[in-house]
């Protein structure tokens, strides 16, 4: 996708080399930003599917009133373990003995633990264990798997920030992924066991491995920190380095960006961190308001090399007005060229409760009311460049009058993006994104400038799931977790809040593509 010079200057300001471009003209508030172009809809669905009857991604208020019973297109339910539902964490792996396993937070309770589900028989998922060590009780978005080292990790998220750091849980999956072996469940204490002596208190929230599995990075919105945890010896995690994002360009006054999710390049030398900015109602309506929601390109080479007193240094950054509360990134390659998938957690109006009536405010300002994913070209890491977005028809400002009735009483997110995953980070051809009440959406990204939707699955809720959904009084489901592409079996595995673990089968030869290749161990991870 290309933009005119006026478009680029008016709406999307590339802010690089830590120098704010104060002359950026953001244009008229009544003209939608060019980074809200809608991705092409699914061309056709398999026989017997239940296609969406209205807009792409929409469950109309009239359907909600009578009881939603699910939509699907080119993805069919193969198997399910509902349990008591789940939260937003999910990871999957195939071990050396041919077992396929899924891990996800159990229900939405504070201390529900992490379920271990055997999905070797995709039609009959079986619960094999529930992990209840401290960090696994409430993993939030820190639950991750590293396929190369066959490790499962999480950082404690409940409770307050700990002066010595929260507990970190590390499990070995190599012997049998169905029965994880605990290697460590310890607090990260500054100055002890090789940890850096001067560390700020941190709290778990979002995290990710470096691809080699030697470093586990934690993103802490509470403390505006990114921390690097050394897992060279996974039985002895060490707090190795920190970067204080409160001093970063999009966080220092007058900005309010904070830390959240992240990803790391294949060689471990670059981190792609987010700045989760949340605008006020006044800033939403002001077309010249400064932007604090965006992505940082960070030099993590000193961490990767285990240099004493390792520092993480910001190389460049890119900010957006048409989105807020940045969620995470995903470092990928498409046809050998480097990109980053960047995902917001709130729309152009901010988060309801923080920014007032954010859905209406966004629409009135000509901004999309819901968050979305973006694809960013990082070939020139000093100048990250927006390539395309993963907006649905529900994101189109022209459809505000049709979708706003659907948001009544439905909490903060409704039709927005949350977490995305690719089929193979080193050869990405398909991208699956959890879009809350729009379900799981799958895109063909072989042409990153023109992503096309190829499949979706919006599951019917499990009516008797014992989940406290006080903020969602309707019978809608919510999908906010990562997904795993299973190349060998042509499956997509994931979890939704009122469905538990889901094993989905691609129909119509939708995926893999001829260009697709299996990720390490055959199952993708993000």
C-alpha positions as CSV (number, residue, x, y, z in Angstrom):
1,X,0.0,0.0,0.0
2,X,1.3,3.5,-0.9
3,X,0.5,6.9,0.5
4,X,0.8,10.4,-0.9
5,X,3.3,12.8,0.6
6,X,0.3,14.7,2.1
7,X,-1.2,11.5,3.6
8,X,2.0,10.5,5.2
9,X,2.7,13.9,6.7
10,X,-0.9,14.4,7.7
11,X,-1.5,11.3,9.6
12,X,1.4,8.9,10.2
13,X,4.5,10.5,11.5
14,X,7.6,8.4,11.5
15,X,9.6,9.5,14.5
16,X,13.1,8.2,14.3
17,X,16.6,8.5,15.9
18,X,15.0,9.8,19.1
19,X,14.2,13.2,17.6
20,X,10.6,14.3,17.8
21,X,9.3,15.7,14.5
22,X,7.3,18.6,16.0
23,X,6.4,19.9,12.6
24,X,4.2,16.9,11.8
25,X,0.8,18.1,10.5
26,X,-1.9,15.6,11.4
27,X,-4.6,17.1,9.2
28,X,-8.4,17.3,9.6
29,X,-10.0,15.3,12.3
30,X,-12.9,14.4,10.0
31,X,-10.8,12.5,7.5
32,X,-10.0,8.9,8.5
33,X,-6.3,8.1,8.7
34,X,-4.9,6.2,5.8
35,X,-3.7,3.5,8.2
36,X,-7.3,2.3,8.6
37,X,-7.8,0.7,5.2
38,X,-9.9,-2.5,5.4
39,X,-8.3,-5.9,4.5
40,X,-10.0,-7.8,1.8
41,X,-12.9,-10.1,2.9
42,X,-12.9,-13.8,2.6
43,X,-13.7,-14.7,-1.0
44,X,-15.8,-17.8,-0.3
45,X,-16.6,-20.2,2.6
46,X,-16.7,-24.0,2.7
47,X,-20.0,-25.8,2.3
48,X,-21.8,-26.1,5.7
49,X,-20.0,-23.0,7.2
50,X,-22.0,-20.3,8.9
51,X,-20.8,-17.0,7.3
52,X,-21.2,-13.6,9.0
53,X,-24.5,-12.1,7.9
54,X,-23.6,-8.5,8.3
55,X,-20.3,-6.5,8.3
56,X,-16.9,-8.3,8.3
57,X,-16.3,-9.0,12.0
58,X,-19.7,-7.9,13.2
59,X,-22.2,-9.7,15.5
60,X,-25.2,-7.3,15.2
61,X,-27.1,-6.1,18.3
62,X,-30.2,-7.9,17.0
63,X,-28.3,-11.2,17.0
64,X,-26.9,-10.6,20.4
65,X,-30.4,-10.0,21.7
66,X,-31.7,-13.4,20.5
67,X,-28.6,-15.5,21.3
68,X,-25.4,-15.8,19.3
69,X,-24.7,-19.3,18.0
70,X,-21.4,-18.8,16.2
71,X,-19.9,-17.9,12.8
72,X,-17.3,-19.7,10.8
73,X,-15.7,-19.6,7.4
74,X,-13.0,-22.0,6.2
75,X,-12.2,-23.0,9.8
76,X,-14.2,-25.8,11.4
77,X,-14.2,-27.1,15.0
78,X,-12.2,-30.3,15.2
79,X,-12.0,-30.6,19.0
80,X,-12.5,-28.7,22.2
81,X,-11.6,-28.8,25.9
82,X,-13.9,-26.2,27.5
83,X,-13.2,-26.7,31.2
84,X,-14.2,-23.5,32.9
85,X,-13.1,-21.3,30.0
86,X,-9.9,-19.3,29.9
87,X,-8.2,-15.9,29.9
88,X,-5.8,-14.4,27.4
89,X,-2.7,-16.7,27.6
90,X,-2.1,-19.6,25.2
91,X,0.9,-21.5,23.9
92,X,1.5,-24.8,22.1
93,X,4.3,-27.2,21.2
94,X,5.1,-30.6,19.7
95,X,7.7,-32.5,21.7
96,X,10.3,-35.0,20.6
97,X,8.0,-38.0,21.1
98,X,5.2,-36.7,18.8
99,X,2.9,-35.3,21.5
100,X,1.1,-32.1,20.8
101,X,0.3,-29.9,23.8
102,X,-1.5,-26.7,24.6
103,X,-1.1,-24.5,27.7
104,X,-3.6,-21.7,28.7
105,X,-4.7,-19.8,31.7
106,X,-7.6,-21.6,33.5
107,X,-10.7,-19.4,33.6
108,X,-10.6,-15.7,34.4
109,X,-10.0,-16.0,38.2
110,X,-6.9,-14.5,39.8
111,X,-5.5,-17.8,40.8
112,X,-6.9,-20.3,38.3
113,X,-3.6,-21.8,37.3
114,X,-2.4,-22.9,33.9
115,X,-4.1,-25.9,32.1
116,X,-2.0,-28.5,30.3
117,X,-4.1,-30.1,27.5
118,X,-3.0,-33.0,25.3
119,X,-4.1,-32.3,21.7
120,X,-2.3,-35.2,20.1
121,X,-5.7,-36.5,19.1
122,X,-7.2,-33.2,17.8
123,X,-10.7,-34.5,18.1
124,X,-10.3,-35.4,21.8
125,X,-8.3,-32.9,23.7
126,X,-7.6,-34.1,27.2
127,X,-6.6,-32.2,30.4
128,X,-3.4,-33.8,31.8
129,X,-2.4,-31.3,34.5
130,X,-3.0,-27.8,36.0
131,X,0.1,-25.9,37.0
132,X,-0.2,-23.9,40.2
133,X,3.2,-22.6,40.9
134,X,3.1,-18.9,41.7
135,X,3.7,-17.5,38.2
136,X,1.5,-20.0,36.6
137,X,-1.5,-19.1,38.9
138,X,-2.2,-16.0,36.9
139,X,0.1,-15.8,33.9
140,X,-1.8,-13.1,32.0
141,X,0.1,-12.5,28.8
142,X,3.5,-13.8,30.1
143,X,2.8,-17.5,29.3
144,X,5.2,-18.5,26.5
145,X,6.8,-21.6,25.0
146,X,10.2,-21.7,23.3
147,X,10.3,-24.6,20.8
148,X,14.1,-24.7,20.4
149,X,14.8,-25.3,24.1
150,X,11.4,-26.8,24.8
151,X,10.8,-24.5,27.7
152,X,7.5,-23.1,29.2
153,X,7.9,-19.8,31.1
154,X,5.7,-17.3,32.9
155,X,6.2,-14.3,35.3
156,X,3.9,-13.7,38.2
157,X,1.3,-11.0,37.5
158,X,-1.0,-11.0,40.5
159,X,-0.1,-8.9,43.6
160,X,2.0,-5.8,43.7
161,X,5.4,-5.1,42.1
162,X,8.0,-6.9,44.1
163,X,11.2,-5.0,45.3
164,X,13.2,-8.2,44.5
165,X,11.2,-9.0,41.4
166,X,8.3,-11.3,41.0
167,X,8.5,-15.1,40.8
168,X,9.5,-16.6,37.5
169,X,8.4,-20.1,36.6
170,X,10.4,-22.2,34.1
171,X,9.3,-25.7,33.0
172,X,11.1,-28.3,30.9
173,X,8.8,-29.9,28.2
174,X,11.4,-32.1,26.5
175,X,10.6,-35.4,28.1
176,X,6.8,-35.1,27.7
177,X,5.0,-31.9,27.0
178,X,1.9,-33.4,28.7
179,X,3.8,-33.5,32.1
180,X,5.9,-30.3,32.4
181,X,8.9,-30.6,34.7
182,X,9.4,-27.7,37.0
183,X,13.0,-26.3,36.8
184,X,12.6,-23.0,38.7
185,X,10.0,-21.0,40.6
186,X,12.0,-18.2,42.2
187,X,11.9,-14.5,42.8
188,X,14.3,-12.3,40.8
189,X,16.4,-10.7,43.6
190,X,18.8,-7.9,42.6
191,X,22.4,-8.7,43.4
192,X,21.8,-12.4,44.1
193,X,22.8,-15.3,41.9
194,X,24.2,-13.1,39.2
195,X,21.2,-10.7,38.9
196,X,22.0,-7.0,38.4
197,X,22.4,-5.2,41.8
198,X,20.5,-2.1,40.8
199,X,17.0,-3.0,39.6
200,X,13.7,-1.3,39.8
201,X,10.7,-3.2,41.2
202,X,8.9,-4.9,38.4
203,X,5.7,-6.8,37.9
204,X,4.8,-9.4,35.3
205,X,2.3,-8.6,32.6
206,X,3.5,-9.5,29.1
207,X,6.6,-11.4,28.1
208,X,8.4,-13.2,25.3
209,X,11.5,-15.3,24.6
210,X,14.3,-14.4,22.4
211,X,14.1,-17.0,19.5
212,X,17.2,-19.0,20.9
213,X,15.4,-19.4,24.2
214,X,18.3,-18.0,26.2
215,X,16.6,-14.7,27.3
216,X,13.0,-14.1,28.6
217,X,11.9,-10.5,28.3
218,X,9.2,-9.1,30.6
219,X,7.1,-6.0,29.8
220,X,5.8,-4.2,32.8
221,X,3.2,-1.4,32.2
222,X,3.0,-0.7,36.0
223,X,6.7,0.2,36.2
224,X,7.2,1.2,32.6
225,X,10.0,-1.3,32.4
226,X,11.3,-4.0,30.0
227,X,13.5,-6.5,31.8
228,X,15.8,-9.2,30.4
229,X,15.9,-12.5,32.3
230,X,18.9,-14.8,31.6
231,X,17.9,-18.4,31.0
232,X,21.3,-19.8,30.0
233,X,20.7,-22.1,33.0
234,X,16.9,-22.4,33.0
235,X,17.0,-23.7,36.6
236,X,18.6,-20.4,37.7
237,X,16.9,-17.4,36.1
238,X,18.8,-14.1,36.5
239,X,17.6,-10.6,36.1
240,X,20.3,-9.5,33.6
241,X,19.2,-6.0,32.3
242,X,16.5,-3.4,32.4
243,X,15.4,-0.4,30.4
244,X,13.3,2.3,32.0
245,X,10.8,3.4,29.5
246,X,9.5,6.3,31.6
247,X,12.5,8.2,30.1
248,X,11.8,7.1,26.6
249,X,10.7,9.6,24.0
250,X,7.0,8.5,23.9
251,X,6.8,8.3,27.7
252,X,8.4,11.4,29.0
253,X,6.2,14.5,29.3
254,X,3.9,15.4,27.7
255,X,3.6,11.7,26.6
256,X,2.2,8.9,28.6
257,X,3.4,5.8,26.7
258,X,4.1,2.7,28.8
259,X,5.7,-0.8,28.4
260,X,3.6,-3.8,27.4
261,X,4.4,-6.6,24.9
262,X,7.4,-7.2,22.7
263,X,9.2,-9.6,20.3
264,X,12.9,-10.1,19.5
265,X,14.7,-10.6,16.1
266,X,15.9,-14.0,15.1
267,X,19.5,-13.2,16.0
268,X,18.5,-11.7,19.3
269,X,20.1,-8.3,18.6
270,X,17.0,-6.3,18.2
271,X,13.9,-5.9,20.3
272,X,10.6,-4.5,19.1
273,X,9.0,-2.9,22.2
274,X,5.7,-1.0,22.3
275,X,4.7,2.3,23.8
276,X,1.1,1.8,25.1
277,X,-0.2,5.4,25.0
278,X,-3.7,6.2,26.1
279,X,-5.2,9.6,24.9
280,X,-7.5,11.8,26.9
281,X,-10.9,12.7,25.4
282,X,-9.5,16.2,24.6
283,X,-6.5,14.7,22.8
284,X,-8.7,12.4,20.7
285,X,-10.6,15.4,19.4
286,X,-7.5,17.5,18.8
287,X,-5.9,16.6,15.4
288,X,-2.7,18.2,16.5
289,X,-2.3,16.3,19.7
290,X,1.0,14.6,20.3
291,X,1.1,10.8,19.8
292,X,2.4,8.3,22.4
293,X,1.1,5.0,21.0
294,X,3.7,3.2,18.9
295,X,6.7,0.9,18.5
296,X,10.4,1.2,19.4
297,X,13.2,-0.5,17.6
298,X,15.7,-1.4,20.4
299,X,19.3,-2.5,20.3
300,X,19.4,-5.6,22.5
301,X,22.8,-6.9,21.3
302,X,24.6,-6.3,24.6
303,X,22.0,-8.5,26.3
304,X,22.3,-11.2,23.6
305,X,26.2,-11.1,24.0
306,X,25.8,-11.2,27.8
307,X,28.0,-8.1,28.1
308,X,28.5,-7.0,31.8
309,X,26.2,-4.1,32.7
310,X,24.3,-4.7,29.4
311,X,22.3,-1.8,28.1
312,X,19.3,-1.7,25.8
313,X,19.3,1.3,23.5
314,X,16.5,2.9,21.5
315,X,17.4,3.1,17.8
316,X,14.1,4.5,16.4
317,X,10.4,4.7,16.9
318,X,7.2,5.1,15.1
319,X,3.9,6.5,16.6
320,X,0.3,6.4,15.5
321,X,-2.7,8.5,16.4
322,X,-5.3,6.0,15.1
323,X,-5.0,3.6,18.0
324,X,-3.9,3.3,21.6
325,X,-2.8,1.0,24.4
326,X,-0.3,-0.8,22.2
327,X,-0.4,-4.6,23.0
328,X,2.5,-6.4,21.4
329,X,4.8,-6.9,18.4
330,X,5.8,-9.9,16.3
331,X,9.2,-9.9,14.5
332,X,8.8,-11.8,11.2
333,X,10.1,-12.2,7.6
334,X,8.0,-12.3,4.5
335,X,9.8,-13.6,1.4
336,X,13.1,-12.9,3.2
337,X,12.3,-9.3,4.1
338,X,12.0,-8.2,7.7
339,X,8.7,-6.8,9.1
340,X,7.1,-6.3,12.4
341,X,3.4,-7.0,13.2
342,X,2.3,-4.3,15.6
343,X,-1.0,-4.8,17.5
344,X,-3.0,-2.2,19.5
345,X,-5.3,-3.1,22.4
346,X,-7.6,0.0,22.1
347,X,-8.8,2.2,19.2
348,X,-8.3,5.8,18.3
349,X,-10.5,6.9,21.2
350,X,-8.6,5.1,23.9
351,X,-10.0,2.7,26.5
352,X,-13.5,3.2,27.8
353,X,-13.3,4.3,31.4
354,X,-9.9,6.0,30.8
355,X,-11.0,8.3,28.0
356,X,-14.8,8.6,28.6
357,X,-17.0,7.4,25.8
358,X,-14.1,6.3,23.6
359,X,-16.0,4.5,20.9
360,X,-18.1,7.6,20.1
361,X,-15.2,10.0,20.5
362,X,-13.1,8.0,18.0
363,X,-15.9,8.0,15.5
364,X,-16.5,11.8,15.9
365,X,-12.8,12.4,15.4
366,X,-12.7,10.3,12.2
367,X,-10.7,7.5,13.9
368,X,-11.5,3.8,14.1
369,X,-13.2,3.0,17.4
370,X,-11.5,-0.4,17.7
371,X,-7.9,-1.5,17.7
372,X,-6.3,-3.3,14.9
373,X,-3.0,-4.9,13.7
374,X,-0.5,-3.3,11.4
375,X,2.4,-4.6,9.3
376,X,5.5,-2.4,9.5
377,X,8.6,-2.6,7.2
378,X,11.8,-2.5,9.2
379,X,14.3,-3.0,6.3
380,X,15.7,0.4,7.3
381,X,15.5,0.1,11.1
382,X,16.2,3.9,11.5
383,X,13.0,4.5,9.6
384,X,10.2,2.0,10.3
385,X,7.5,2.3,7.6
386,X,3.8,1.4,7.9
387,X,2.9,-1.0,5.1
388,X,-0.7,-2.1,5.7
389,X,-3.3,-2.7,8.4
390,X,-5.5,-5.5,9.4
391,X,-8.7,-3.5,9.7
392,X,-12.1,-5.2,9.3
393,X,-15.3,-3.5,8.1
394,X,-16.2,-3.0,11.8
395,X,-13.1,-0.7,12.0
396,X,-14.3,1.6,9.1
397,X,-15.4,5.0,10.4
398,X,-18.1,4.9,7.7
399,X,-19.7,2.0,9.6
400,X,-19.8,3.6,13.0
401,X,-23.6,4.0,13.1
402,X,-23.9,0.3,12.4
403,X,-21.5,-1.0,15.0
404,X,-21.9,1.4,17.9
405,X,-25.2,-0.2,19.0
406,X,-23.3,-3.5,19.4
407,X,-21.0,-2.0,22.0
408,X,-23.6,-1.2,24.6
409,X,-22.8,-3.0,27.9
410,X,-20.0,-5.0,26.3
411,X,-16.9,-3.7,28.1
412,X,-13.8,-2.1,26.7
413,X,-12.8,-4.1,23.6
414,X,-15.7,-5.5,21.6
415,X,-14.4,-5.8,18.0
416,X,-10.7,-5.0,18.6
417,X,-7.5,-6.8,18.0
418,X,-5.4,-8.3,20.9
419,X,-2.7,-10.8,20.0
420,X,-1.6,-12.1,16.6
421,X,0.6,-15.1,15.5
422,X,2.1,-16.3,12.3
423,X,2.6,-19.7,10.7
424,X,6.4,-19.4,10.6
425,X,8.3,-16.3,11.9
426,X,11.1,-16.9,9.4
427,X,8.8,-17.5,6.4
428,X,5.5,-15.9,7.4
429,X,2.6,-16.5,4.9
430,X,-0.4,-16.5,7.2
431,X,-1.3,-14.5,10.2
432,X,-4.0,-15.4,12.8
433,X,-5.3,-12.6,15.1
434,X,-7.6,-12.8,18.1
435,X,-10.2,-10.0,17.6
436,X,-12.2,-10.4,20.8
437,X,-15.9,-10.5,19.8
438,X,-15.1,-10.8,16.2
439,X,-13.4,-14.2,17.0
440,X,-10.2,-15.6,15.4
441,X,-9.4,-14.0,12.0
442,X,-6.8,-15.4,9.6
443,X,-5.1,-13.4,6.9
444,X,-3.0,-14.2,3.9
445,X,0.1,-11.9,4.2
446,X,2.2,-13.1,1.4
447,X,1.7,-9.6,-0.1
448,X,2.2,-7.6,3.1
449,X,1.0,-4.4,1.4
450,X,-2.4,-6.1,0.7
451,X,-3.4,-8.6,3.4
452,X,-6.5,-10.7,2.6
453,X,-8.7,-12.4,5.1
454,X,-9.0,-16.1,4.3
455,X,-10.8,-17.6,7.3
456,X,-12.5,-16.8,10.6
457,X,-14.0,-18.7,13.6
458,X,-16.2,-16.9,16.1
459,X,-17.2,-19.6,18.5
460,X,-20.5,-20.1,20.3
461,X,-20.0,-19.6,24.0
462,X,-20.1,-22.6,26.3
463,X,-23.3,-21.7,28.3
464,X,-22.4,-23.5,31.5
465,X,-18.8,-22.3,31.7
466,X,-18.3,-20.9,35.2
467,X,-16.6,-17.7,34.2
468,X,-17.1,-14.3,35.9
469,X,-17.9,-12.1,33.0
470,X,-19.4,-9.3,34.9
471,X,-18.2,-6.8,32.4
472,X,-19.8,-8.7,29.6
473,X,-23.5,-9.4,30.5
474,X,-24.4,-10.7,27.1
475,X,-23.8,-14.3,25.9
476,X,-21.0,-13.3,23.6
477,X,-17.7,-15.0,23.5
478,X,-14.3,-13.2,23.6
479,X,-11.1,-14.3,21.9
480,X,-7.9,-12.6,23.1
481,X,-5.2,-15.3,23.0
482,X,-2.4,-16.3,20.6
483,X,-2.9,-19.1,18.1
484,X,-0.7,-22.0,17.0
485,X,-0.4,-23.0,13.3
486,X,0.1,-26.8,13.0
487,X,1.6,-27.3,9.5
488,X,1.7,-31.0,9.6
489,X,-2.0,-31.5,10.4
490,X,-3.4,-28.3,8.8
491,X,-4.8,-27.1,12.1
492,X,-5.1,-23.9,14.0
493,X,-5.1,-24.2,17.8
494,X,-6.1,-21.4,20.2
495,X,-8.3,-20.6,23.2
496,X,-11.3,-18.3,23.7
497,X,-12.6,-17.1,27.1
498,X,-16.0,-18.9,27.0
499,X,-14.7,-21.9,24.9
500,X,-11.5,-23.1,26.5
501,X,-9.0,-24.8,24.2
502,X,-10.0,-25.0,20.5
503,X,-8.6,-27.2,17.8
504,X,-9.7,-25.8,14.4
505,X,-9.3,-27.5,11.0
506,X,-8.6,-25.4,7.9
507,X,-11.1,-26.1,5.1
508,X,-11.1,-25.6,1.3
509,X,-7.3,-26.0,1.1
510,X,-7.2,-22.5,2.7
511,X,-3.8,-23.1,4.4
512,X,-0.9,-24.0,4.0
513,X,-0.1,-22.2,0.8
514,X,2.5,-23.5,-1.7
515,X,5.0,-21.0,-0.2
516,X,4.3,-22.1,3.4
517,X,6.9,-24.1,5.4
518,X,6.7,-25.6,8.8
519,X,7.9,-23.7,11.8
520,X,10.5,-25.3,14.1
521,X,9.0,-28.6,15.5
522,X,6.0,-28.1,13.1
523,X,4.0,-25.8,15.5
524,X,4.3,-22.0,15.3
525,X,4.7,-19.8,18.3
526,X,4.9,-16.1,18.8
